[in-house]
Amino acid sequence: MEESSSLVERANCRAKGGAPGFKVAILGAAGGIGQSLSLLMKMNPLVSVLHLYDVVNTPGVTADVSHMDTSAVVSNHL
């Protein structure tokens, strides 16, 4: 059995200079757990694109999270 088959592979995503990584969507991003999870995902070096979804206040959370100096691109969706 090949050992690499059990490892998670990065997606071929092109964001900020073509760095490969995972695309992550967080539903309920403006809630208490969603905000903390968004922060953790933004800090994760394996994440290259982060989409935040909620019915209210998503632009504010996106602005807060996007100020972190990481390569992940953050966008909000209401």
All heavy atoms as a GROMACS GRO file, in nm:
protein
  558
    1MET      N    1   0.085  -0.118   0.000
    1MET     CA    2   0.000   0.000   0.000
    1MET      C    3   0.089   0.123   0.000
    1MET      O    4   0.179   0.136   0.081
    1MET     CB    5  -0.090  -0.001   0.122
    1MET     CG    6  -0.189   0.110   0.125
    1MET     SD    7  -0.304   0.075   0.259
    1MET     CE    8  -0.402   0.216   0.250
    2GLU      N    9   0.061   0.214  -0.088
    2GLU     CA   10   0.142   0.334  -0.103
    2GLU      C   11   0.113   0.433   0.008
    2GLU      O   12  -0.003   0.464   0.037
    2GLU     CB   13   0.112   0.397  -0.239
    2GLU     CG   14   0.213   0.500  -0.278
    2GLU     CD   15   0.189   0.547  -0.419
    2GLU    OE1   16   0.180   0.462  -0.509
    2GLU    OE2   17   0.178   0.668  -0.437
    3GLU      N   18   0.216   0.484   0.072
    3GLU     CA   19   0.199   0.573   0.186
    3GLU      C   20   0.140   0.707   0.147
    3GLU      O   21   0.063   0.766   0.222
    3GLU     CB   22   0.335   0.595   0.255
    3GLU     CG   23   0.324   0.671   0.385
    3GLU     CD   24   0.458   0.680   0.456
    3GLU    OE1   25   0.537   0.585   0.444
    3GLU    OE2   26   0.480   0.781   0.522
    4SER      N   27   0.173   0.760   0.030
    4SER     CA   28   0.124   0.891  -0.010
    4SER      C   29  -0.027   0.893  -0.036
    4SER      O   30  -0.087   0.999  -0.038
    4SER     CB   31   0.198   0.940  -0.134
    4SER     OG   32   0.169   0.856  -0.243
    5SER      N   33  -0.091   0.778  -0.053
    5SER     CA   34  -0.235   0.776  -0.079
    5SER      C   35  -0.315   0.816   0.044
    5SER      O   36  -0.428   0.859   0.032
    5SER     CB   37  -0.277   0.638  -0.127
    5SER     OG   38  -0.258   0.542  -0.024
    6SER      N   39  -0.258   0.806   0.163
    6SER     CA   40  -0.330   0.842   0.283
    6SER      C   41  -0.311   0.989   0.321
    6SER      O   42  -0.376   1.038   0.410
    6SER     CB   43  -0.286   0.755   0.401
    6SER     OG   44  -0.150   0.778   0.430
    7LEU      N   45  -0.223   1.058   0.252
    7LEU     CA   46  -0.198   1.199   0.281
    7LEU      C   47  -0.295   1.288   0.204
    7LEU      O   48  -0.335   1.257   0.093
    7LEU     CB   49  -0.054   1.237   0.243
    7LEU     CG   50   0.057   1.163   0.318
    7LEU    CD1   51   0.192   1.203   0.263
    7LEU    CD2   52   0.049   1.192   0.466
    8VAL      N   53  -0.330   1.400   0.264
    8VAL     CA   54  -0.415   1.496   0.198
    8VAL      C   55  -0.329   1.581   0.106
    8VAL      O   56  -0.225   1.630   0.146
    8VAL     CB   57  -0.486   1.586   0.303
    8VAL    CG1   58  -0.569   1.692   0.235
    8VAL    CG2   59  -0.572   1.501   0.394
    9GLU      N   60  -0.371   1.595  -0.018
    9GLU     CA   61  -0.296   1.674  -0.114
    9GLU      C   62  -0.356   1.813  -0.126
    9GLU      O   63  -0.476   1.831  -0.117
    9GLU     CB   64  -0.296   1.607  -0.250
    9GLU     CG   65  -0.221   1.475  -0.250
    9GLU     CD   66  -0.218   1.410  -0.387
    9GLU    OE1   67  -0.242   1.480  -0.486
    9GLU    OE2   68  -0.191   1.290  -0.392
   10ARG      N   69  -0.269   1.912  -0.152
   10ARG     CA   70  -0.316   2.050  -0.171
   10ARG      C   71  -0.388   2.061  -0.304
   10ARG      O   72  -0.354   1.997  -0.401
   10ARG     CB   73  -0.198   2.146  -0.171
   10ARG     CG   74  -0.133   2.162  -0.038
   10ARG     CD   75  -0.027   2.266  -0.048
   10ARG     NE   76   0.043   2.279   0.078
   10ARG     CZ   77   0.128   2.375   0.104
   10ARG    NH1   78   0.156   2.467   0.015
   10ARG    NH2   79   0.187   2.382   0.221
   11ALA      N   80  -0.488   2.148  -0.306
   11ALA     CA   81  -0.560   2.176  -0.431
   11ALA      C   82  -0.472   2.263  -0.520
   11ALA      O   83  -0.384   2.333  -0.472
   11ALA     CB   84  -0.690   2.248  -0.400
   12ASN      N   85  -0.495   2.256  -0.649
   12ASN     CA   86  -0.420   2.340  -0.741
   12ASN      C   87  -0.490   2.474  -0.756
   12ASN      O   88  -0.551   2.504  -0.857
   12ASN     CB   89  -0.408   2.272  -0.877
   12ASN     CG   90  -0.265   2.250  -0.915
   12ASN    OD1   91  -0.176   2.307  -0.854
   12ASN    ND2   92  -0.245   2.167  -1.014
   13CYS      N   93  -0.485   2.554  -0.655
   13CYS     CA   94  -0.552   2.683  -0.650
   13CYS      C   95  -0.450   2.792  -0.676
   13CYS      O   96  -0.341   2.789  -0.624
   13CYS     CB   97  -0.616   2.699  -0.513
   13CYS     SG   98  -0.673   2.862  -0.482
   14ARG      N   99  -0.484   2.890  -0.755
   14ARG     CA  100  -0.393   2.999  -0.786
   14ARG      C  101  -0.438   3.126  -0.715
   14ARG      O  102  -0.536   3.187  -0.751
   14ARG     CB  103  -0.386   3.024  -0.936
   14ARG     CG  104  -0.340   2.903  -1.012
   14ARG     CD  105  -0.196   2.874  -0.979
   14ARG     NE  106  -0.154   2.752  -1.047
   14ARG     CZ  107  -0.060   2.674  -1.001
   14ARG    NH1  108   0.002   2.700  -0.892
   14ARG    NH2  109  -0.027   2.567  -1.068
   15ALA      N  110  -0.367   3.165  -0.610
   15ALA     CA  111  -0.398   3.288  -0.536
   15ALA      C  112  -0.268   3.352  -0.492
   15ALA      O  113  -0.179   3.286  -0.441
   15ALA     CB  114  -0.484   3.255  -0.415
   16LYS      N  115  -0.256   3.480  -0.510
   16LYS     CA  116  -0.138   3.557  -0.468
   16LYS      C  117  -0.008   3.492  -0.514
   16LYS      O  118   0.064   3.432  -0.436
   16LYS     CB  119  -0.136   3.577  -0.317
   16LYS     CG  120  -0.223   3.691  -0.272
   16LYS     CD  121  -0.183   3.735  -0.134
   16LYS     CE  122  -0.268   3.852  -0.092
   16LYS     NZ  123  -0.237   3.899   0.040
   17GLY      N  124   0.021   3.500  -0.639
   17GLY     CA  125   0.147   3.448  -0.689
   17GLY      C  126   0.145   3.301  -0.724
   17GLY      O  127   0.248   3.242  -0.748
   18GLY      N  128   0.030   3.240  -0.727
   18GLY     CA  129   0.020   3.102  -0.769
   18GLY      C  130   0.053   3.001  -0.662
   18GLY      O  131   0.088   2.889  -0.693
   19ALA      N  132   0.045   3.037  -0.535
   19ALA     CA  133   0.074   2.942  -0.428
   19ALA      C  134  -0.039   2.840  -0.418
   19ALA      O  135  -0.154   2.877  -0.405
   19ALA     CB  136   0.089   3.016  -0.295
   20PRO      N  137  -0.009   2.710  -0.426
   20PRO     CA  138  -0.113   2.609  -0.415
   20PRO      C  139  -0.159   2.597  -0.269
   20PRO      O  140  -0.083   2.622  -0.177
   20PRO     CB  141  -0.045   2.481  -0.460
   20PRO     CG  142   0.100   2.504  -0.436
   20PRO     CD  143   0.123   2.652  -0.451
   21GLY      N  144  -0.283   2.560  -0.251
   21GLY     CA  145  -0.335   2.542  -0.117
   21GLY      C  146  -0.482   2.504  -0.121
   21GLY      O  147  -0.540   2.486  -0.227
   22PHE      N  148  -0.541   2.494  -0.004
   22PHE     CA  149  -0.681   2.456   0.007
   22PHE      C  150  -0.772   2.577  -0.005
   22PHE      O  151  -0.739   2.685   0.044
   22PHE     CB  152  -0.707   2.387   0.141
   22PHE     CG  153  -0.647   2.251   0.152
   22PHE    CD1  154  -0.530   2.231   0.222
   22PHE    CD2  155  -0.707   2.143   0.090
   22PHE    CE1  156  -0.474   2.105   0.232
   22PHE    CE2  157  -0.653   2.017   0.100
   22PHE     CZ  158  -0.535   1.997   0.171
   23LYS      N  159  -0.889   2.555  -0.065
   23LYS     CA  160  -0.995   2.655  -0.065
   23LYS      C  161  -1.088   2.617   0.049
   23LYS      O  162  -1.135   2.504   0.056
   23LYS     CB  163  -1.072   2.652  -0.196
   23LYS     CG  164  -0.991   2.694  -0.315
   23LYS     CD  165  -1.077   2.684  -0.440
   23LYS     CE  166  -0.999   2.722  -0.562
   23LYS     NZ  167  -1.080   2.713  -0.685
   24VAL      N  168  -1.116   2.711   0.140
   24VAL     CA  169  -1.198   2.682   0.258
   24VAL      C  170  -1.317   2.778   0.261
   24VAL      O  171  -1.301   2.897   0.239
   24VAL     CB  172  -1.115   2.699   0.387
   24VAL    CG1  173  -1.201   2.677   0.510
   24VAL    CG2  174  -0.997   2.604   0.388
   25ALA      N  175  -1.436   2.725   0.288
   25ALA     CA  176  -1.556   2.806   0.307
   25ALA      C  177  -1.604   2.787   0.450
   25ALA      O  178  -1.614   2.674   0.498
   25ALA     CB  179  -1.665   2.764   0.209
   26ILE      N  180  -1.635   2.898   0.516
   26ILE     CA  181  -1.687   2.893   0.653
   26ILE      C  182  -1.828   2.950   0.651
   26ILE      O  183  -1.848   3.067   0.617
   26ILE     CB  184  -1.596   2.970   0.750
   26ILE    CG1  185  -1.459   2.905   0.752
   26ILE    CG2  186  -1.659   2.974   0.889
   26ILE    CD1  187  -1.359   2.972   0.842
   27LEU      N  188  -1.924   2.867   0.688
   27LEU     CA  189  -2.064   2.910   0.696
   27LEU      C  190  -2.093   2.952   0.839
   27LEU      O  191  -2.056   2.882   0.933
   27LEU     CB  192  -2.155   2.796   0.654
   27LEU     CG  193  -2.121   2.729   0.521
   27LEU    CD1  194  -2.219   2.617   0.491
   27LEU    CD2  195  -2.118   2.829   0.409
   28GLY      N  196  -2.157   3.067   0.856
   28GLY     CA  197  -2.181   3.121   0.989
   28GLY      C  198  -2.058   3.194   1.042
   28GLY      O  199  -2.029   3.190   1.162
   29ALA      N  200  -1.986   3.261   0.953
   29ALA     CA  201  -1.858   3.322   0.988
   29ALA      C  202  -1.870   3.440   1.084
   29ALA      O  203  -1.773   3.477   1.149
   29ALA     CB  204  -1.786   3.367   0.862
   30ALA      N  205  -1.988   3.502   1.094
   30ALA     CA  206  -2.003   3.617   1.182
   30ALA      C  207  -2.041   3.576   1.325
   30ALA      O  208  -2.043   3.661   1.414
   30ALA     CB  209  -2.109   3.712   1.127
   31GLY      N  210  -2.065   3.449   1.349
   31GLY     CA  211  -2.099   3.402   1.482
   31GLY      C  212  -1.976   3.385   1.569
   31GLY      O  213  -1.862   3.402   1.525
   32GLY      N  214  -1.996   3.350   1.693
   32GLY     CA  215  -1.887   3.334   1.788
   32GLY      C  216  -1.787   3.227   1.749
   32GLY      O  217  -1.666   3.248   1.755
   33ILE      N  218  -1.833   3.113   1.706
   33ILE     CA  219  -1.743   3.005   1.665
   33ILE      C  220  -1.687   3.034   1.526
   33ILE      O  221  -1.569   3.010   1.499
   33ILE     CB  222  -1.816   2.870   1.668
   33ILE    CG1  223  -1.852   2.835   1.812
   33ILE    CG2  224  -1.732   2.760   1.604
   33ILE    CD1  225  -1.940   2.714   1.828
   34GLY      N  226  -1.768   3.090   1.437
   34GLY     CA  227  -1.724   3.120   1.301
   34GLY      C  228  -1.610   3.221   1.296
   34GLY      O  229  -1.518   3.207   1.215
   35GLN      N  230  -1.613   3.322   1.383
   35GLN     CA  231  -1.506   3.421   1.386
   35GLN      C  232  -1.374   3.358   1.429
   35GLN      O  233  -1.269   3.382   1.369
   35GLN     CB  234  -1.542   3.536   1.480
   35GLN     CG  235  -1.650   3.625   1.426
   35GLN     CD  236  -1.682   3.740   1.520
   35GLN    OE1  237  -1.603   3.775   1.606
   35GLN    NE2  238  -1.800   3.797   1.503
   36SER      N  239  -1.378   3.278   1.532
   36SER     CA  240  -1.257   3.210   1.579
   36SER      C  241  -1.204   3.112   1.476
   36SER      O  242  -1.083   3.104   1.451
   36SER     CB  243  -1.285   3.134   1.709
   36SER     OG  244  -1.332   3.223   1.807
   37LEU      N  245  -1.294   3.038   1.412
   37LEU     CA  246  -1.254   2.943   1.309
   37LEU      C  247  -1.194   3.016   1.189
   37LEU      O  248  -1.096   2.971   1.131
   37LEU     CB  249  -1.374   2.859   1.266
   37LEU     CG  250  -1.347   2.751   1.163
   37LEU    CD1  251  -1.243   2.651   1.214
   37LEU    CD2  252  -1.476   2.680   1.127
   38SER      N  253  -1.251   3.131   1.153
   38SER     CA  254  -1.198   3.210   1.042
   38SER      C  255  -1.055   3.256   1.072
   38SER      O  256  -0.968   3.250   0.984
   38SER     CB  257  -1.286   3.333   1.018
   38SER     OG  258  -1.416   3.296   0.984
   39LEU      N  259  -1.031   3.298   1.193
   39LEU     CA  260  -0.898   3.340   1.234
   39LEU      C  261  -0.799   3.224   1.226
   39LEU      O  262  -0.689   3.239   1.172
   39LEU     CB  263  -0.902   3.393   1.378
   39LEU     CG  264  -0.771   3.435   1.441
   39LEU    CD1  265  -0.720   3.563   1.376
   39LEU    CD2  266  -0.789   3.455   1.590
   40LEU      N  267  -0.838   3.108   1.272
   40LEU     CA  268  -0.750   2.991   1.267
   40LEU      C  269  -0.722   2.946   1.124
   40LEU      O  270  -0.610   2.910   1.090
   40LEU     CB  271  -0.811   2.875   1.347
   40LEU     CG  272  -0.814   2.894   1.498
   40LEU    CD1  273  -0.896   2.782   1.563
   40LEU    CD2  274  -0.674   2.896   1.554
   41MET      N  275  -0.823   2.951   1.039
   41MET     CA  276  -0.804   2.912   0.900
   41MET      C  277  -0.714   3.012   0.826
   41MET      O  278  -0.634   2.974   0.742
   41MET     CB  279  -0.937   2.900   0.826
   41MET     CG  280  -1.019   2.780   0.868
   41MET     SD  281  -0.940   2.624   0.824
   41MET     CE  282  -0.877   2.570   0.980
   42LYS      N  283  -0.726   3.140   0.858
   42LYS     CA  284  -0.641   3.241   0.796
   42LYS      C  285  -0.495   3.220   0.836
   42LYS      O  286  -0.404   3.244   0.758
   42LYS     CB  287  -0.689   3.380   0.837
   42LYS     CG  288  -0.605   3.495   0.787
   42LYS     CD  289  -0.618   3.517   0.639
   42LYS     CE  290  -0.552   3.651   0.604
   42LYS     NZ  291  -0.505   3.659   0.470
   43MET      N  292  -0.469   3.173   0.957
   43MET     CA  293  -0.333   3.151   1.005
   43MET      C  294  -0.273   3.021   0.951
   43MET      O  295  -0.152   3.004   0.951
   43MET     CB  296  -0.330   3.146   1.158
   43MET     CG  297  -0.360   3.279   1.221
   43MET     SD  298  -0.360   3.288   1.402
   43MET     CE  299  -0.339   3.126   1.460
   44ASN      N  300  -0.355   2.931   0.901
   44ASN     CA  301  -0.309   2.801   0.853
   44ASN      C  302  -0.234   2.818   0.720
   44ASN      O  303  -0.292   2.868   0.623
   44ASN     CB  304  -0.428   2.707   0.835
   44ASN     CG  305  -0.387   2.566   0.807
   44ASN    OD1  306  -0.284   2.540   0.748
   44ASN    ND2  307  -0.472   2.474   0.850
   45PRO      N  308  -0.109   2.776   0.712
   45PRO     CA  309  -0.032   2.794   0.588
   45PRO      C  310  -0.081   2.706   0.472
   45PRO      O  311  -0.042   2.730   0.358
   45PRO     CB  312   0.110   2.756   0.629
   45PRO     CG  313   0.095   2.670   0.748
   45PRO     CD  314  -0.029   2.715   0.818
   46LEU      N  315  -0.164   2.607   0.498
   46LEU     CA  316  -0.217   2.521   0.392
   46LEU      C  317  -0.336   2.583   0.319
   46LEU      O  318  -0.377   2.534   0.215
   46LEU     CB  319  -0.257   2.385   0.448
   46LEU     CG  320  -0.145   2.302   0.509
   46LEU    CD1  321  -0.202   2.174   0.569
   46LEU    CD2  322  -0.040   2.271   0.405
   47VAL      N  323  -0.393   2.690   0.374
   47VAL     CA  324  -0.511   2.755   0.316
   47VAL      C  325  -0.467   2.870   0.226
   47VAL      O  326  -0.392   2.957   0.268
   47VAL     CB  327  -0.606   2.806   0.427
   47VAL    CG1  328  -0.722   2.884   0.368
   47VAL    CG2  329  -0.656   2.690   0.511
   48SER      N  330  -0.516   2.870   0.101
   48SER     CA  331  -0.482   2.979   0.009
   48SER      C  332  -0.601   3.069  -0.021
   48SER      O  333  -0.583   3.185  -0.054
   48SER     CB  334  -0.425   2.924  -0.121
   48SER     OG  335  -0.521   2.846  -0.185
   49VAL      N  336  -0.722   3.017  -0.010
   49VAL     CA  337  -0.843   3.096  -0.035
   49VAL      C  338  -0.942   3.068   0.077
   49VAL      O  339  -0.969   2.953   0.110
   49VAL     CB  340  -0.907   3.061  -0.171
   49VAL    CG1  341  -1.035   3.139  -0.192
   49VAL    CG2  342  -0.809   3.086  -0.284
   50LEU      N  343  -0.996   3.176   0.136
   50LEU     CA  344  -1.090   3.164   0.248
   50LEU      C  345  -1.217   3.242   0.214
   50LEU      O  346  -1.211   3.363   0.193
   50LEU     CB  347  -1.025   3.217   0.375
   50LEU     CG  348  -1.103   3.209   0.505
   50LEU    CD1  349  -1.136   3.064   0.540
   50LEU    CD2  350  -1.025   3.273   0.618
   51HIS      N  351  -1.331   3.173   0.205
   51HIS     CA  352  -1.459   3.236   0.177
   51HIS      C  353  -1.542   3.235   0.305
   51HIS      O  354  -1.561   3.130   0.366
   51HIS     CB  355  -1.535   3.161   0.067
   51HIS     CG  356  -1.468   3.168  -0.066
   51HIS    ND1  357  -1.476   3.278  -0.148
   51HIS    CD2  358  -1.391   3.078  -0.132
   51HIS    CE1  359  -1.408   3.256  -0.258
   51HIS    NE2  360  -1.354   3.135  -0.251
   52LEU      N  361  -1.591   3.351   0.345
   52LEU     CA  362  -1.671   3.364   0.467
   52LEU      C  363  -1.816   3.392   0.430
   52LEU      O  364  -1.845   3.488   0.358
   52LEU     CB  365  -1.616   3.477   0.555
   52LEU     CG  366  -1.468   3.467   0.590
   52LEU    CD1  367  -1.426   3.585   0.677
   52LEU    CD2  368  -1.436   3.336   0.659
   53TYR      N  369  -1.908   3.309   0.481
   53TYR     CA  370  -2.050   3.321   0.451
   53TYR      C  371  -2.128   3.342   0.580
   53TYR      O  372  -2.103   3.276   0.680
   53TYR     CB  373  -2.103   3.192   0.386
   53TYR     CG  374  -2.051   3.166   0.247
   53TYR    CD1  375  -1.930   3.101   0.228
   53TYR    CD2  376  -2.124   3.205   0.135
   53TYR    CE1  377  -1.881   3.075   0.100
   53TYR    CE2  378  -2.077   3.179   0.007
   53TYR     CZ  379  -1.955   3.115  -0.009
   53TYR     OH  380  -1.909   3.090  -0.135
   54ASP      N  381  -2.225   3.435   0.576
   54ASP     CA  382  -2.323   3.451   0.684
   54ASP      C  383  -2.432   3.544   0.635
   54ASP      O  384  -2.419   3.606   0.530
   54ASP     CB  385  -2.259   3.506   0.812
   54ASP     CG  386  -2.332   3.456   0.937
   54ASP    OD1  387  -2.455   3.436   0.931
   54ASP    OD2  388  -2.266   3.438   1.040
   55VAL      N  389  -2.540   3.557   0.712
   55VAL     CA  390  -2.651   3.643   0.673
   55VAL      C  391  -2.629   3.789   0.712
   55VAL      O  392  -2.691   3.878   0.655
   55VAL     CB  393  -2.785   3.591   0.730
   55VAL    CG1  394  -2.823   3.459   0.664
   55VAL    CG2  395  -2.780   3.577   0.880
   56VAL      N  396  -2.542   3.816   0.810
   56VAL     CA  397  -2.512   3.953   0.852
   56VAL      C  398  -2.366   3.963   0.895
   56VAL      O  399  -2.302   3.863   0.929
   56VAL     CB  400  -2.599   3.998   0.972
   56VAL    CG1  401  -2.744   4.012   0.933
   56VAL    CG2  402  -2.584   3.905   1.090
   57ASN      N  403  -2.312   4.084   0.895
   57ASN     CA  404  -2.182   4.120   0.952
   57ASN      C  405  -2.060   4.050   0.891
   57ASN      O  406  -1.951   4.058   0.946
   57ASN     CB  407  -2.179   4.097   1.103
   57ASN     CG  408  -2.282   4.181   1.173
   57ASN    OD1  409  -2.315   4.290   1.129
   57ASN    ND2  410  -2.335   4.132   1.283
   58THR      N  411  -2.075   3.984   0.779
   58THR     CA  412  -1.961   3.917   0.720
   58THR      C  413  -1.854   4.014   0.670
   58THR      O  414  -1.735   3.986   0.686
   58THR     CB  415  -2.005   3.824   0.605
   58THR    OG1  416  -2.113   3.746   0.652
   58THR    CG2  417  -1.893   3.734   0.562
   59PRO      N  418  -1.890   4.131   0.613
   59PRO     CA  419  -1.784   4.225   0.570
   59PRO      C  420  -1.694   4.270   0.684
   59PRO      O  421  -1.573   4.286   0.665
   59PRO     CB  422  -1.862   4.342   0.512
   59PRO     CG  423  -1.991   4.282   0.466
   59PRO     CD  424  -2.022   4.176   0.568
   60GLY      N  425  -1.747   4.288   0.803
   60GLY     CA  426  -1.666   4.327   0.918
   60GLY      C  427  -1.569   4.219   0.960
   60GLY      O  428  -1.452   4.246   0.989
   61VAL      N  429  -1.614   4.097   0.963
   61VAL     CA  430  -1.528   3.984   0.999
   61VAL      C  431  -1.419   3.968   0.893
   61VAL      O  432  -1.302   3.946   0.925
   61VAL     CB  433  -1.610   3.853   1.014
   61VAL    CG1  434  -1.519   3.735   1.039
   61VAL    CG2  435  -1.712   3.868   1.126
   62THR      N  436  -1.457   3.983   0.767
   62THR     CA  437  -1.361   3.971   0.658
   62THR      C  438  -1.253   4.078   0.670
   62THR      O  439  -1.135   4.050   0.651
   62THR     CB  440  -1.432   3.982   0.522
   62THR    OG1  441  -1.530   3.880   0.514
   62THR    CG2  442  -1.334   3.967   0.407
   63ALA      N  443  -1.293   4.200   0.701
   63ALA     CA  444  -1.195   4.309   0.717
   63ALA      C  445  -1.099   4.279   0.832
   63ALA      O  446  -0.978   4.301   0.819
   63ALA     CB  447  -1.268   4.440   0.742
   64ASP      N  448  -1.151   4.230   0.943
   64ASP     CA  449  -1.065   4.197   1.057
   64ASP      C  450  -0.966   4.086   1.024
   64ASP      O  451  -0.847   4.097   1.052
   64ASP     CB  452  -1.150   4.154   1.178
   64ASP     CG  453  -1.230   4.268   1.237
   64ASP    OD1  454  -1.197   4.386   1.210
   64ASP    OD2  455  -1.326   4.239   1.310
   65VAL      N  456  -1.015   3.980   0.963
   65VAL     CA  457  -0.932   3.865   0.934
   65VAL      C  458  -0.830   3.896   0.824
   65VAL      O  459  -0.716   3.851   0.828
   65VAL     CB  460  -1.020   3.744   0.895
   65VAL    CG1  461  -0.937   3.629   0.843
   65VAL    CG2  462  -1.102   3.699   1.014
   66SER      N  463  -0.869   3.977   0.726
   66SER     CA  464  -0.780   4.004   0.613
   66SER      C  465  -0.661   4.092   0.650
   66SER      O  466  -0.566   4.103   0.573
   66SER     CB  467  -0.857   4.066   0.497
   66SER     OG  468  -0.906   4.194   0.534
   67HIS      N  469  -0.663   4.154   0.767
   67HIS     CA  470  -0.549   4.236   0.812
   67HIS      C  471  -0.431   4.151   0.857
   67HIS      O  472  -0.321   4.203   0.876
   67HIS     CB  473  -0.591   4.330   0.925
   67HIS     CG  474  -0.665   4.450   0.876
   67HIS    ND1  475  -0.802   4.456   0.879
   67HIS    CD2  476  -0.621   4.565   0.820
   67HIS    CE1  477  -0.839   4.572   0.828
   67HIS    NE2  478  -0.732   4.639   0.790
   68MET      N  479  -0.451   4.022   0.873
   68MET     CA  480  -0.340   3.933   0.912
   68MET      C  481  -0.247   3.915   0.793
   68MET      O  482  -0.293   3.901   0.679
   68MET     CB  483  -0.394   3.798   0.957
   68MET     CG  484  -0.481   3.807   1.080
   68MET     SD  485  -0.544   3.646   1.124
   68MET     CE  486  -0.393   3.562   1.162
   69ASP      N  487  -0.117   3.917   0.817
   69ASP     CA  488  -0.019   3.908   0.712
   69ASP      C  489   0.011   3.762   0.675
   69ASP      O  490   0.113   3.706   0.712
   69ASP     CB  491   0.111   3.979   0.755
   69ASP     CG  492   0.210   3.993   0.640
   69ASP    OD1  493   0.165   3.988   0.524
   69ASP    OD2  494   0.329   4.007   0.668
   70THR      N  495  -0.083   3.701   0.603
   70THR     CA  496  -0.065   3.566   0.552
   70THR      C  497  -0.098   3.569   0.402
   70THR      O  498  -0.151   3.667   0.352
   70THR     CB  499  -0.156   3.465   0.623
   70THR    OG1  500  -0.292   3.494   0.591
   70THR    CG2  501  -0.136   3.467   0.773
   71SER      N  502  -0.069   3.461   0.334
   71SER     CA  503  -0.092   3.458   0.189
   71SER      C  504  -0.235   3.423   0.149
   71SER      O  505  -0.269   3.431   0.032
   71SER     CB  506   0.005   3.359   0.124
   71SER     OG  507  -0.020   3.230   0.173
   72ALA      N  508  -0.320   3.384   0.244
   72ALA     CA  509  -0.457   3.346   0.211
   72ALA      C  510  -0.540   3.468   0.170
   72ALA      O  511  -0.532   3.573   0.232
   72ALA     CB  512  -0.523   3.278   0.330
   73VAL      N  513  -0.617   3.451   0.063
   73VAL     CA  514  -0.706   3.556   0.013
   73VAL      C  515  -0.842   3.535   0.077
   73VAL      O  516  -0.897   3.425   0.072
   73VAL     CB  517  -0.715   3.549  -0.140
   73VAL    CG1  518  -0.813   3.651  -0.193
   73VAL    CG2  519  -0.577   3.569  -0.201
   74VAL      N  520  -0.901   3.641   0.134
   74VAL     CA  521  -1.029   3.631   0.206
   74VAL      C  522  -1.136   3.707   0.129
   74VAL      O  523  -1.112   3.819   0.082
   74VAL     CB  524  -1.018   3.689   0.348
   74VAL    CG1  525  -1.149   3.672   0.423
   74VAL    CG2  526  -0.904   3.623   0.424
   75SER      N  527  -1.255   3.648   0.115
   75SER     CA  528  -1.368   3.717   0.056
   75SER      C  529  -1.493   3.689   0.138
   75SER      O  530  -1.502   3.587   0.206
   75SER     CB  531  -1.389   3.673  -0.090
   75SER     OG  532  -1.426   3.538  -0.095
   76ASN      N  533  -1.589   3.785   0.134
   76ASN     CA  534  -1.712   3.767   0.212
   76ASN      C  535  -1.831   3.750   0.118
   76ASN      O  536  -1.830   3.798   0.005
   76ASN     CB  537  -1.734   3.884   0.308
   76ASN     CG  538  -1.762   4.013   0.237
   76ASN    OD1  539  -1.852   4.020   0.154
   76ASN    ND2  540  -1.688   4.118   0.268
   77HIS      N  541  -1.931   3.680   0.168
   77HIS     CA  542  -2.053   3.653   0.092
   77HIS      C  543  -2.170   3.660   0.188
   77HIS      O  544  -2.171   3.592   0.290
   77HIS     CB  545  -2.046   3.514   0.026
   77HIS     CG  546  -1.924   3.496  -0.059
   77HIS    ND1  547  -1.920   3.536  -0.189
   77HIS    CD2  548  -1.802   3.445  -0.030
   77HIS    CE1  549  -1.800   3.509  -0.238
   77HIS    NE2  550  -1.727   3.453  -0.144
   78LEU      N  551  -2.267   3.746   0.154
   78LEU     CA  552  -2.388   3.757   0.237
   78LEU      C  553  -2.498   3.670   0.182
   78LEU      O  554  -2.511   3.650   0.066
   78LEU     CB  555  -2.436   3.903   0.242
   78LEU     CG  556  -2.346   3.999   0.317
   78LEU    CD1  557  -2.399   4.140   0.302
   78LEU    CD2  558  -2.337   3.962   0.463
   0.00000   0.00000   0.00000
